[in-house]
């Protein structure tokens, strides 16, 4: 019989105040949490490392924070 591969992740209440108002810091926190979720879901470290470099390359190419990617009006620098 296969061994169970589920993990229990500690949760908590959502804070009332925003964690940060800086879009760059918020982007970093979101990416870190997203990458951590890959490990929790059982992705291999090789997959995580390869996908993380793709995320980093795209962010460098766009030269803007992820918060700016979805704005209705974009300006090119």
Secondary structure, DSSP 4 states (H G I P E B T S, - for coil): -PPP--------PPPSS-S-S-HHHHHHHHHHHHHHHHHHTT--HHHHHHHHHHHHHHHHHHTS-HHHHT-SS----
